Every structure is written in C-alpha cells, then in structure tokens.
Amino acid sequence: MPSFVFANRVARNLLRFVLCVLEFAAIFAGASFGWSAGAQSSGQNSSNKTQSGSQGTVAGSHRKKLANPLNDLLQEAQRDIEKKDFAAAIDPLQKFIAAEPDIAYGHFELAYVFTALQKVDEARAEYERAIAIDPKMAEAYLNLGILFIERDPAVAVRNLRKSVELLPAQSRPRYLLGVAQENAKDYSAAAESFEGAYRLDPHNLEPILHLANLYLRLQRPADAEAKFRSILEAQPNNAQALLGVAECLAAQKKPEATEAYRSYLTVQPTDSAVRARLLHLLVEQQQYDMALAELNRAETVQGTNAAANLDSLRMRADIQIAQKKWDDSIVTLNKAIALSPRDAQLHGGLGRIYLQKRDYPDALKELKTALQLDGKNVAYWKDLSSSYYLSGDCASTLATLDEIAKMETPGAGAWFLRALCYDKLNQPKLALDAYQKFLSLDQGQNADQVWQAQERSKVLRKVLEHKR
C-alpha cells in the first residue's frame, strides 16, 4: 500500500495523542477509585479511614502505572500493521471502536487496514466515519482520495481538494489532486495542481514530471519539452526527462530528436523499445549507415538474448530492404527464420524479396509457407498471385484471385490481372468481360493499362464476332 503510507505516517502522530488521552483517563480513573475506597470505610475509626485513604491513594497510583486496556488494543493493532498482518489488526481495532466509537483515529486505522486488504467499501465507510467525527482530519480525506483516484476520480477529487484545503503548505496532497483531476479529464485544473505542488516543493520533481507527460499526451510537445528541460537543469541524467525531451522533439519533427534519443540511451542502454524507435527514426531520415551503426551497438548490449536478436535481425532486414540490398536482406531474414521458423511475417517478407529478385520458385515456396501459418493475410495472397502470373502460371493465378475475392471485393488491378490470364488462356469471352470490368473501375487512372484493355477489347470483340 505505498500510496497510503504518506497519510498513515502523518496520522501516527494521532496515535501518540490518543494514547496520551487514554493514559490521562487511566490516571483520572485511578483517583476516582481511591476516593471510592475511602468512602466505603467511612463507618470505621479514623486510623482505618486514613489507611483506607492511604490505600486508596496507593491504588490510584498503582492504576496509573498499569496499561489501559484500550491503549493495549491500539498498540496491538499497530504491531499487526507494522508486520503487515492487516487481518489480525481488525479485531483489536473493532474492540477499541466499540469502547470508544467517537474517537476518529480508531476508524481511520481500521479504514487503513481495510484498504490494505482491498476491502474498498468497508474502507470508505470507516474513513467517512472518521471524517464525520473529525471534519478536519486531513489524512482521512487524503487516504479516501487515494482510494478512489483510479476507481472514481470524481470522488477522489472531492476528498483530495479538502485535504489540500487542510494541508495548504504540503506538496503531495496537491500533486495527488492533480492526478485525480487528470483521471477525471479536467486537464487545466490538473496542470494548475501540478504547478502548485512543484512551487511548494521545487526539490520534488514528481509533479513537474507528471505535468510534462500530461502536456505530451495532450499533444503540446513544446510545452512538455520546456518542463522536461527544467527537470534536466536539476538532474541532467534523469532518464524520464531525457526520454521526454526526445519524444517531444520527435513529435515536433525536429532532427535533434535522434541525438536526444542517443542521450537517453547512454543512461538506459538496455531499453530495446526506445532503441527501436531511434532506428525507425534514422530509417525515416534515410540515415541508413547511422542506423546500422546503432543496430550494431544494440546487438553488443543484447548479447545472446534470442528474442532481442530476432528483433535486431528484423530491423537489420528492414534497413537492408530500404537500401535495396536484396541479397543481404535474404541472408538476414534466413537467420531470423532459423530463430523463429513459424513466423509468417518473416516468410512473407522473404517471399516478397524473392519476388523482387524475380526468383519465382523461391518466392512461391516462402509465400505458401507464410499462408500455411497465416491463411487470412491478403497481402501474402496478392504476392502469391503476382508470383504465379510472372512465372507464367495463369491457371494458378486465377485460382489465387478467386481466394482473394472471398476476402475482399476485387478492385481494378485484380480485374486487369484476371483479364490478362483469360486472354493468355484463350478464353475471349471471360477476358473481354474482365477488361470491361477493369475499365469501369479504373476510370482512366492508369493510362497504359487502359490503352491495353481498350485495344485488346477491340480484338476480342472481333474474335467473338468471327466465332458467331
């Protein structure tokens, strides 16, 4: 329960106060018992009275030194809490509350125990009882707000705002109010709360870091960048701030983003996700040599981690494909397939490269493997149809186009390919129909194919007329 430690630690001061009150009550009770003992012997001689009185005084003194049972109950509960045996703390606390129902601290402690046990309804009821008894018990408002900060932000905001009113000089309640307001989507109020928390405690960077991340999520990268940089002024190696600056620069499409990511990776060299982002950024900027150098550094960090090496091989293949280094990319993808032989994406990618190299037999082999692993992937089916057509297998091309048509409505390109196949297979009626379908869908967007379809349509009509 780390979120509740703050309020509970502050409330420990209440325990000392309650114990003092109970000790005072024990002293007062002892004195009363002494007076009562003397009164009971009033019919005896004076020496006996004095003695009785003296005994009464001693009895009262003796009772002062004895532990008050209510005191013992609180201390027993406290020991259980410190041992994190929260269930055991319930019984002494309930007994204390039964004896002293109007002491807020007992309800507060029981609420804290219920919170630790994830008994939300019971915890809420006890916090609210504590508040009803002591409306200025800031810690109860604070813990109640924390309890609902994710579950019901509106409830959390109401209670945390009251905690801020009662603890105006403390930073953390104001910070938590900001978190609740952010969860409630009251972003302007959240920003104000984070700023206020930071002003109260400039050495605590948590509020300003949260504010910076809030600005970044609100697509205000320039504002977020300023906050992240203010953190770096105090802590130049703060990993979250270094990453925040990099993401802000990337969001603003600034070229300095690559260097900012590198600065973060010097602090967090094993963050493979961020290194992948940097590599993608370098590829987008067509800085392929720098991307490969960064990839080599990543592989040095990753060592023999198979999963990390697989990701590295994927990225290396992407870079090589972008450079049109087909042979190198084939070698890389085969290494990746050796690590993950049932990865459809790897087989599909390798098939497309073979298609690019016009190595149709290997392209067909890899694409068929990809489809065995992922038969619903339309991209693999389309590459397969292209491989069949370019290898001269029109019958298989048409069969593949039929499979694609089951998954999506054929477009102009599919009808043109179908027309070419029917034409080559000497099926003039089907070819003419397919050319006409292509022309109606394409609407002149592909001039060369339109001209070819129109010319072949003329020829096919003559062929069909001659057959009549």
C-alpha positions as CSV (number, residue, x, y, z in Angstrom):
1,M,0.0,0.0,0.0
2,P,2.8,2.5,-0.8
3,S,0.4,5.3,-1.8
4,F,-1.2,5.3,1.6
5,V,2.0,5.3,3.6
6,F,2.2,9.1,3.5
7,A,-1.1,9.8,5.1
8,N,-0.8,6.9,7.5
9,R,2.7,8.0,8.6
10,V,1.3,11.5,9.3
11,A,-1.6,10.0,11.2
12,R,0.8,8.2,13.5
13,N,1.0,11.5,15.5
14,L,-2.7,10.9,16.3
15,L,-1.8,7.6,17.9
16,R,0.5,9.3,20.3
17,F,-2.2,11.8,21.1
18,V,-4.8,9.1,21.6
19,L,-2.5,7.1,23.9
20,C,-1.9,10.3,26.0
21,V,-5.6,10.8,26.3
22,L,-6.2,7.3,27.4
23,E,-3.3,7.5,29.9
24,F,-4.9,10.6,31.3
25,A,-8.2,8.8,31.5
26,A,-6.4,6.0,33.4
27,I,-4.9,8.4,35.9
28,F,-8.3,10.0,36.5
29,A,-10.0,6.6,36.9
30,G,-7.4,5.6,39.5
31,A,-8.0,8.8,41.5
32,S,-11.7,8.1,41.5
33,F,-11.2,4.5,42.6
34,G,-9.1,5.8,45.6
35,W,-11.8,8.2,46.7
36,S,-14.4,5.5,46.4
37,A,-12.4,3.1,48.6
38,G,-12.1,5.7,51.3
39,A,-15.8,6.4,51.2
40,Q,-16.7,2.8,51.6
41,S,-14.8,2.7,55.0
42,S,-16.5,5.8,56.5
43,G,-18.1,3.8,59.3
44,Q,-14.6,2.7,60.6
45,N,-12.3,4.6,63.0
46,S,-10.2,7.4,61.7
47,S,-7.0,5.5,61.6
48,N,-8.7,2.9,59.3
49,K,-10.1,5.8,57.3
50,T,-6.7,7.3,56.9
51,Q,-5.3,3.9,56.0
52,S,-8.1,3.3,53.6
53,G,-7.5,6.7,52.2
54,S,-3.8,6.0,52.1
55,Q,-4.5,2.7,50.4
56,G,-6.9,4.4,48.1
57,T,-4.1,6.8,47.1
58,V,-1.7,3.9,46.5
59,A,-4.3,2.1,44.5
60,G,-4.8,5.1,42.4
61,S,-1.1,5.4,42.0
62,H,-0.8,1.8,41.1
63,R,-3.6,2.1,38.4
64,K,-1.7,5.0,36.9
65,K,1.2,2.6,36.1
66,L,-1.0,-0.2,34.7
67,A,-1.6,-0.3,30.9
68,N,-5.0,0.9,29.9
69,P,-6.9,-1.9,28.0
70,L,-7.8,0.5,25.2
71,N,-4.2,1.6,25.0
72,D,-3.2,-2.0,24.6
73,L,-5.7,-2.6,21.8
74,L,-4.3,0.3,19.8
75,Q,-0.8,-0.9,20.3
76,E,-1.7,-4.5,19.4
77,A,-3.3,-3.3,16.2
78,Q,-0.2,-1.1,15.5
79,R,2.1,-4.1,15.9
80,D,0.0,-6.1,13.5
81,I,0.0,-3.3,10.9
82,E,3.8,-2.9,11.1
83,K,4.1,-6.7,10.5
84,K,1.6,-6.2,7.6
85,D,-0.7,-8.7,9.3
86,F,-3.6,-6.5,8.4
87,A,-6.3,-9.1,9.0
88,A,-5.1,-9.6,12.6
89,A,-5.4,-5.8,13.2
90,I,-9.2,-5.8,12.6
91,D,-10.2,-7.4,15.9
92,P,-8.4,-5.1,18.3
93,L,-9.4,-2.0,16.3
94,Q,-13.1,-3.1,16.3
95,K,-12.9,-3.7,20.0
96,F,-11.4,-0.2,20.5
97,I,-14.1,1.4,18.4
98,A,-16.8,-0.5,20.3
99,A,-15.4,1.0,23.5
100,E,-14.6,4.5,22.0
101,P,-16.9,5.0,19.0
102,D,-16.3,8.8,19.0
103,I,-12.5,8.7,18.5
104,A,-11.8,9.3,14.9
105,Y,-8.4,7.7,15.0
106,G,-9.8,4.2,15.6
107,H,-12.0,4.5,12.5
108,F,-9.0,5.9,10.5
109,E,-6.8,3.0,11.4
110,L,-9.5,0.4,10.6
111,A,-10.1,2.1,7.3
112,Y,-6.3,1.9,6.6
113,V,-6.4,-1.9,7.4
114,F,-9.4,-2.4,5.1
115,T,-7.6,-0.5,2.4
116,A,-4.6,-2.8,2.7
117,L,-7.0,-5.8,2.4
118,Q,-8.6,-4.3,-0.7
119,K,-12.0,-4.1,1.1
120,V,-12.9,-0.8,-0.6
121,D,-16.5,-0.4,0.6
122,E,-15.5,-1.1,4.2
123,A,-12.5,1.3,4.0
124,R,-14.7,4.1,2.6
125,A,-17.3,3.7,5.3
126,E,-14.6,3.9,8.1
127,Y,-12.8,6.9,6.5
128,E,-16.2,8.7,6.3
129,R,-17.0,7.9,9.9
130,A,-13.6,9.3,10.9
131,I,-14.4,12.5,8.9
132,A,-17.8,12.8,10.4
133,I,-16.3,12.7,13.9
134,D,-13.3,15.0,13.0
135,P,-14.1,17.1,9.9
136,K,-10.6,18.5,10.0
137,M,-8.8,15.1,9.8
138,A,-6.8,15.8,6.7
139,E,-5.3,12.4,6.5
140,A,-8.7,10.7,6.2
141,Y,-9.6,12.9,3.3
142,L,-6.2,12.2,1.7
143,N,-6.4,8.4,2.0
144,L,-10.0,8.4,0.9
145,G,-9.0,10.4,-2.2
146,I,-6.1,8.0,-2.9
147,L,-8.5,5.0,-2.5
148,F,-10.7,6.3,-5.4
149,I,-8.0,8.0,-7.6
150,E,-8.4,5.3,-10.2
151,R,-11.8,3.8,-9.2
152,D,-13.9,7.0,-9.2
153,P,-11.9,10.2,-9.9
154,A,-14.8,12.5,-9.1
155,V,-14.9,11.1,-5.5
156,A,-11.1,11.3,-5.3
157,V,-11.1,15.0,-6.5
158,R,-13.7,16.0,-3.9
159,N,-11.7,14.5,-1.0
160,L,-8.3,15.4,-2.2
161,R,-9.4,19.1,-2.6
162,K,-10.5,19.1,1.0
163,S,-7.1,17.6,2.0
164,V,-5.4,20.4,0.1
165,E,-7.5,23.0,2.0
166,L,-6.5,21.4,5.3
167,L,-2.8,21.0,4.4
168,P,-2.2,24.0,2.2
169,A,1.6,24.0,2.7
170,Q,2.1,20.4,1.7
171,S,3.0,19.5,-1.8
172,R,1.9,15.9,-2.0
173,P,-1.8,16.3,-1.5
174,R,-1.8,18.9,-4.2
175,Y,0.1,16.6,-6.5
176,L,-2.4,13.7,-5.9
177,L,-5.2,16.1,-6.5
178,G,-3.6,16.8,-9.9
179,V,-3.5,13.1,-10.7
180,A,-7.2,12.7,-9.8
181,Q,-8.1,15.7,-11.9
182,E,-6.2,14.3,-14.8
183,N,-8.0,11.0,-14.4
184,A,-11.3,13.0,-14.4
185,K,-10.1,14.6,-17.7
186,D,-10.1,18.1,-16.1
187,Y,-6.7,18.8,-17.6
188,S,-6.4,22.5,-17.0
189,A,-7.1,22.0,-13.3
190,A,-4.7,19.1,-13.2
191,A,-2.0,21.3,-14.7
192,E,-2.6,24.0,-12.1
193,S,-2.4,21.5,-9.3
194,F,0.9,20.1,-10.6
195,E,2.3,23.6,-10.9
196,G,1.2,24.4,-7.4
197,A,2.7,21.2,-6.0
198,Y,6.0,22.0,-7.7
199,R,6.1,25.5,-6.3
200,L,5.6,24.2,-2.8
201,D,8.4,21.8,-3.1
202,P,10.8,22.6,-6.0
203,H,13.1,19.8,-4.9
204,N,10.4,17.2,-5.6
205,L,10.4,16.8,-9.4
206,E,7.5,14.3,-9.5
207,P,4.8,16.9,-10.1
208,I,6.6,18.7,-12.9
209,L,7.4,15.4,-14.5
210,H,3.8,14.4,-14.4
211,L,2.8,17.8,-15.8
212,A,5.3,17.4,-18.7
213,N,3.9,13.9,-19.5
214,L,0.4,15.4,-19.4
215,Y,1.3,18.1,-21.9
216,L,2.9,15.4,-24.1
217,R,-0.3,13.3,-24.0
218,L,-2.3,16.5,-24.8
219,Q,-0.2,16.9,-28.0
220,R,1.5,20.0,-26.6
221,P,5.1,18.9,-27.2
222,A,6.6,22.4,-27.0
223,D,5.2,23.0,-23.5
224,A,6.2,19.5,-22.4
225,E,9.7,19.9,-23.7
226,A,10.1,23.1,-21.6
227,K,9.1,21.2,-18.5
228,F,11.3,18.2,-19.2
229,R,14.3,20.5,-19.8
230,S,13.6,22.3,-16.4
231,I,14.0,18.9,-14.8
232,L,17.3,18.2,-16.6
233,E,18.6,21.5,-15.2
234,A,18.3,20.0,-11.8
235,Q,19.1,16.4,-12.7
236,P,21.0,16.2,-16.0
237,N,20.8,12.4,-16.1
238,N,17.1,12.0,-15.2
239,A,16.2,9.2,-17.6
240,Q,12.5,10.0,-17.8
241,A,13.2,13.7,-18.6
242,L,15.8,12.7,-21.3
243,L,13.3,10.4,-22.9
244,G,10.6,13.0,-22.6
245,V,12.7,15.6,-24.5
246,A,13.5,13.1,-27.2
247,E,9.8,12.2,-27.7
248,C,8.9,15.9,-27.7
249,L,11.4,16.7,-30.4
250,A,10.3,13.6,-32.4
251,A,6.7,14.8,-32.2
252,Q,7.7,18.2,-33.5
253,K,9.6,16.5,-36.4
254,K,12.9,18.1,-35.3
255,P,16.1,16.5,-36.4
256,E,17.6,16.9,-33.0
257,A,15.4,14.0,-31.8
258,T,18.0,11.4,-32.9
259,E,20.7,12.9,-30.7
260,A,18.2,13.3,-27.8
261,Y,17.3,9.6,-28.1
262,R,21.0,8.8,-28.0
263,S,21.4,10.8,-24.8
264,Y,18.7,8.8,-23.2
265,L,20.2,5.5,-24.4
266,T,23.6,6.4,-22.8
267,V,21.7,6.4,-19.4
268,Q,19.4,3.4,-20.3
269,P,21.3,1.4,-22.8
270,T,19.1,-1.8,-22.4
271,D,15.9,-0.1,-23.4
272,S,15.2,-2.0,-26.6
273,A,11.9,-0.3,-27.3
274,V,13.4,3.2,-27.4
275,R,16.4,1.9,-29.4
276,A,13.9,0.6,-32.0
277,R,12.3,4.0,-32.1
278,L,15.6,5.6,-32.8
279,L,16.4,3.1,-35.5
280,H,13.0,3.7,-37.2
281,L,13.6,7.5,-37.0
282,L,17.0,7.0,-38.6
283,V,15.5,4.9,-41.4
284,E,12.8,7.5,-41.9
285,Q,15.5,10.1,-42.3
286,Q,17.3,7.7,-44.7
287,Q,20.4,7.7,-42.5
288,Y,20.9,4.0,-43.1
289,D,24.6,3.8,-42.2
290,M,23.9,5.5,-38.9
291,A,21.0,3.1,-38.3
292,L,23.2,0.1,-38.9
293,A,25.9,1.5,-36.5
294,E,23.2,2.0,-33.9
295,L,22.0,-1.6,-34.5
296,N,25.5,-2.9,-34.1
297,R,25.7,-1.2,-30.7
298,A,22.3,-2.6,-29.7
299,E,23.5,-6.2,-30.6
300,T,26.5,-5.7,-28.4
301,V,24.2,-4.8,-25.5
302,Q,21.8,-7.6,-26.2
303,G,24.4,-10.3,-26.3
304,T,22.9,-13.8,-26.7
305,N,19.3,-12.8,-26.0
306,A,17.4,-14.7,-28.7
307,A,14.3,-12.6,-28.6
308,A,16.3,-9.4,-28.7
309,N,18.5,-10.8,-31.6
310,L,15.4,-11.7,-33.5
311,D,14.1,-8.1,-33.2
312,S,17.6,-6.9,-34.3
313,L,17.5,-9.1,-37.3
314,R,14.1,-7.8,-38.3
315,M,15.3,-4.3,-38.1
316,R,18.5,-5.1,-40.0
317,A,16.5,-6.6,-42.8
318,D,14.2,-3.5,-42.9
319,I,17.3,-1.3,-43.3
320,Q,18.8,-3.5,-46.0
321,I,15.5,-3.6,-47.9
322,A,15.3,0.2,-47.7
323,Q,18.8,0.2,-49.2
324,K,17.7,-2.3,-51.8
325,K,20.4,-4.7,-50.7
326,W,18.3,-7.7,-51.6
327,D,21.0,-10.4,-51.2
328,D,22.0,-9.1,-47.8
329,S,18.4,-8.9,-46.7
330,I,17.8,-12.5,-47.8
331,V,20.7,-13.7,-45.6
332,T,19.4,-11.7,-42.6
333,L,15.8,-13.0,-43.0
334,N,17.1,-16.6,-43.2
335,K,18.9,-16.1,-39.9
336,A,15.7,-14.7,-38.4
337,I,13.7,-17.7,-39.7
338,A,16.2,-20.0,-38.1
339,L,15.4,-18.4,-34.8
340,S,11.6,-18.3,-35.4
341,P,10.7,-20.8,-38.1
342,R,6.9,-20.4,-37.7
343,D,6.8,-16.6,-38.1
344,A,4.5,-15.9,-41.1
345,Q,5.7,-12.4,-41.4
346,L,9.3,-13.5,-41.9
347,H,8.4,-16.0,-44.6
348,G,6.1,-13.5,-46.3
349,G,8.8,-10.8,-46.3
350,L,11.4,-13.2,-47.7
351,G,8.9,-14.2,-50.4
352,R,8.4,-10.6,-51.4
353,I,12.2,-10.1,-51.7
354,Y,12.5,-13.2,-53.9
355,L,9.6,-11.8,-56.0
356,Q,11.5,-8.5,-56.3
357,K,14.6,-10.5,-57.5
358,R,12.3,-12.5,-59.9
359,D,13.2,-15.7,-58.2
360,Y,9.7,-17.0,-58.6
361,P,10.2,-20.6,-57.4
362,D,11.7,-19.4,-54.1
363,A,9.0,-16.7,-53.8
364,L,6.2,-19.2,-54.2
365,K,7.8,-21.5,-51.7
366,E,8.1,-18.8,-49.0
367,L,4.7,-17.3,-49.7
368,K,3.0,-20.7,-49.5
369,T,4.7,-21.3,-46.1
370,A,3.5,-17.8,-44.9
371,L,-0.1,-18.7,-45.9
372,Q,0.1,-22.0,-44.1
373,L,0.9,-20.1,-41.0
374,D,-1.5,-17.1,-41.6
375,G,-4.0,-18.1,-44.2
376,K,-6.1,-14.9,-43.8
377,N,-3.3,-12.5,-44.8
378,V,-4.4,-10.9,-48.1
379,A,-1.0,-9.4,-48.7
380,Y,0.5,-12.8,-48.9
381,W,-2.2,-14.0,-51.3
382,K,-1.6,-11.0,-53.6
383,D,2.1,-11.6,-53.7
384,L,1.4,-15.2,-54.5
385,S,-0.9,-14.3,-57.4
386,S,1.8,-12.0,-58.7
387,S,4.4,-14.7,-58.4
388,Y,2.2,-17.2,-60.3
389,Y,1.4,-14.7,-63.0
390,L,5.0,-13.6,-63.5
391,S,6.1,-17.2,-63.6
392,G,3.6,-17.9,-66.4
393,D,1.1,-20.0,-64.4
394,C,-2.2,-18.3,-65.4
395,A,-4.4,-21.1,-64.1
396,S,-2.9,-20.9,-60.6
397,T,-3.1,-17.1,-60.8
398,L,-6.8,-17.3,-61.4
399,A,-7.3,-19.8,-58.6
400,T,-5.4,-17.4,-56.3
401,L,-7.5,-14.4,-57.4
402,D,-10.6,-16.5,-56.6
403,E,-9.3,-17.0,-53.0
404,I,-8.6,-13.2,-52.7
405,A,-12.1,-12.4,-53.9
406,K,-13.5,-14.4,-50.9
407,M,-11.8,-12.0,-48.6
408,E,-12.3,-8.6,-50.4
409,T,-14.1,-7.1,-53.3
410,P,-11.8,-7.2,-56.4
411,G,-10.5,-3.9,-57.5
412,A,-9.4,-2.6,-60.9
413,G,-6.0,-4.2,-60.6
414,A,-7.4,-7.7,-59.9
415,W,-9.7,-7.5,-62.8
416,F,-6.9,-6.4,-65.1
417,L,-4.7,-9.4,-64.0
418,R,-7.7,-11.7,-64.4
419,A,-8.3,-10.3,-67.9
420,L,-4.6,-10.9,-68.9
421,C,-4.9,-14.5,-67.7
422,Y,-8.1,-15.3,-69.5
423,D,-6.6,-13.7,-72.6
424,K,-3.5,-15.9,-72.4
425,L,-5.6,-19.0,-71.8
426,N,-7.6,-18.1,-75.0
427,Q,-10.9,-17.5,-73.2
428,P,-12.0,-14.4,-75.1
429,K,-15.5,-14.0,-73.6
430,L,-14.2,-14.1,-70.0
431,A,-11.2,-11.9,-71.0
432,L,-13.4,-9.3,-72.6
433,D,-15.7,-9.2,-69.6
434,A,-12.8,-8.8,-67.3
435,Y,-11.3,-6.0,-69.4
436,Q,-14.6,-4.1,-69.4
437,K,-14.9,-4.5,-65.6
438,F,-11.4,-3.1,-65.2
439,L,-12.2,-0.1,-67.4
440,S,-15.3,0.7,-65.5
441,L,-13.5,0.6,-62.2
442,D,-10.2,2.3,-63.2
443,Q,-11.8,5.3,-64.8
444,G,-8.6,6.3,-66.6
445,Q,-6.3,6.4,-63.6
446,N,-3.7,4.0,-65.2
447,A,-3.3,5.2,-68.8
448,D,-1.1,2.4,-70.1
449,Q,-3.4,-0.4,-68.7
450,V,-6.4,1.5,-70.0
451,W,-5.0,1.7,-73.5
452,Q,-4.1,-2.0,-73.4
453,A,-7.5,-3.0,-72.2
454,Q,-9.2,-0.9,-74.9
455,E,-7.1,-2.3,-77.7
456,R,-7.4,-5.9,-76.5
457,S,-11.2,-5.4,-76.2
458,K,-11.4,-4.4,-79.8
459,V,-9.5,-7.5,-80.9
460,L,-11.6,-9.8,-78.6
461,R,-14.9,-8.5,-79.9
462,K,-13.8,-9.3,-83.5
463,V,-12.8,-12.8,-82.4
464,L,-16.1,-13.3,-80.8
465,E,-18.0,-11.9,-83.8
466,H,-16.0,-14.2,-86.1
467,K,-16.9,-17.2,-84.0
468,R,-20.6,-16.4,-84.5
